[in-house]
Structure formats: C-alpha cells, structure tokens
Amino acid sequence: MDYEAFRIFADTWGLVFLVVLFLVFILYIFRRGATQQYKRAARIPIDAPENPDEDDKRINEIKSGEPRHQEADTERRNHHS
C-alpha cells in the first residue's frame, strides 16, 4: 500500500470510523439510567472523608451509594473542628 492509497483510505474510511466512534461515545454517555451513576460519582469528592484511615466505613458507604446521614455528618464536622 503506497502513500496515496493509504491517504485515500484514511480520508474516507478513517472519517467514517471516527464519526461512528464519536456517536457510540455520545450514546453511551447519554444512555438511560446513567444519570444516577454520574450524580453519585459527582458527589464522591464532597462526601469523601478527610482522613480515610479513621473513616473506612464512610468510604464504603460512599462506594455503595448509600444515602448520606445528616446527623453523622454534623457530628463528624464537630469532632474534627
């Protein structure tokens, strides 16, 4: 395969491949049911404990997606202050 043939191939089928790949990524990102996953992932930095060694239980709660407990958060903030 010489340079001209490779260039023609890349210009046509390479473009088609990249457009299809782009559409697959877009469909994957905006699929049904993904909203909860993205919302949970967005809260990880906010819900992460300041000292993971003392708070391994909280890390496991964050990973499992259990709801936050307001009382426990308030107590934790008061304890670390």
Kinemage of the C-alpha trace (Angstrom):
@kinemage 1
@onewidth
@group {chain A} dominant
@subgroup {mainchain}
@vectorlist {calphas} color= white
{ca met a 1} P 0.000 0.000 0.000
{ca asp a 2} L 1.599 3.235 -1.115
{ca tyr a 3} L 1.126 6.646 0.419
{ca glu a 4} L -1.647 7.801 -1.942
{ca ala a 5} L -3.728 4.672 -1.395
{ca phe a 6} L -3.290 4.924 2.361
{ca arg a 7} L -4.281 8.590 2.289
{ca ile a 8} L -7.432 7.898 0.270
{ca phe a 9} L -8.348 5.055 2.625
{ca ala a 10} L -7.777 7.214 5.695
{ca asp a 11} L -9.717 10.140 4.223
{ca thr a 12} L -12.821 8.043 3.609
{ca trp a 13} L -12.956 5.109 5.995
{ca gly a 14} L -10.969 6.820 8.731
{ca leu a 15} L -13.535 9.608 8.833
{ca val a 16} L -16.407 7.127 8.875
{ca phe a 17} L -14.740 5.178 11.699
{ca leu a 18} L -14.169 8.293 13.818
{ca val a 19} L -17.736 9.557 13.311
{ca val a 20} L -19.163 6.159 14.308
{ca leu a 21} L -16.839 6.042 17.332
{ca phe a 22} L -17.950 9.544 18.353
{ca leu a 23} L -21.626 8.565 18.089
{ca val a 24} L -21.033 5.432 20.182
{ca phe a 25} L -19.386 7.527 22.916
{ca ile a 26} L -22.237 10.051 22.884
{ca leu a 27} L -24.878 7.325 23.069
{ca tyr a 28} L -23.006 5.629 25.919
{ca ile a 29} L -22.737 8.838 27.933
{ca phe a 30} L -26.386 9.830 27.487
{ca arg a 31} L -27.902 6.349 27.878
{ca arg a 32} L -30.898 5.768 30.106
{ca gly a 33} L -30.109 5.141 33.726
{ca ala a 34} L -26.699 6.795 33.613
{ca thr a 35} L -27.862 9.923 35.425
{ca gln a 36} L -27.790 8.299 38.872
{ca gln a 37} L -24.310 6.920 38.237
{ca tyr a 38} L -22.987 10.340 37.233
{ca lys a 39} L -24.677 12.100 40.152
{ca arg a 40} L -23.197 9.568 42.581
{ca ala a 41} L -19.739 9.971 41.020
{ca ala a 42} L -20.021 13.770 41.208
{ca arg a 43} L -20.620 13.597 44.975
{ca ile a 44} L -17.543 11.480 45.753
{ca pro a 45} L -15.186 14.454 46.325
{ca ile a 46} L -17.778 16.169 48.509
{ca asp a 47} L -18.627 13.093 50.589
{ca ala a 48} L -15.083 11.752 50.905
{ca pro a 49} L -13.734 11.744 54.459
{ca glu a 50} L -10.816 13.968 55.392
{ca asn a 51} L -8.881 11.115 56.981
{ca pro a 52} L -9.560 7.762 55.284
{ca asp a 53} L -7.644 5.787 57.929
{ca glu a 54} L -10.156 6.722 60.606
{ca asp a 55} L -13.211 6.569 58.407
{ca asp a 56} L -13.059 3.405 56.257
{ca lys a 57} L -16.729 2.759 56.949
{ca arg a 58} L -17.671 6.092 55.364
{ca ile a 59} L -15.634 5.245 52.252
{ca asn a 60} L -17.547 2.000 51.865
{ca glu a 61} L -20.844 3.882 52.233
{ca ile a 62} L -19.801 6.299 49.500
{ca lys a 63} L -18.794 3.481 47.152
{ca ser a 64} L -22.023 1.591 47.735
{ca gly a 65} L -24.112 4.704 47.084
{ca glu a 66} L -25.953 4.677 50.401
{ca pro a 67} L -27.712 7.939 51.230
{ca arg a 68} L -25.966 10.494 53.410
{ca his a 69} L -26.908 10.837 57.059
{ca gln a 70} L -27.117 14.467 58.135
{ca glu a 71} L -26.644 13.717 61.845
{ca ala a 72} L -23.471 11.713 61.246
{ca asp a 73} L -22.035 14.484 59.049
{ca thr a 74} L -22.747 17.162 61.668
{ca glu a 75} L -21.162 15.040 64.395
{ca arg a 76} L -18.123 14.399 62.202
{ca arg a 77} L -17.634 18.110 61.493
{ca asn a 78} L -17.908 18.967 65.189
{ca his a 79} L -15.449 16.213 66.095
{ca his a 80} L -12.815 17.413 63.573
{ca ser a 81} L -13.178 21.096 64.459
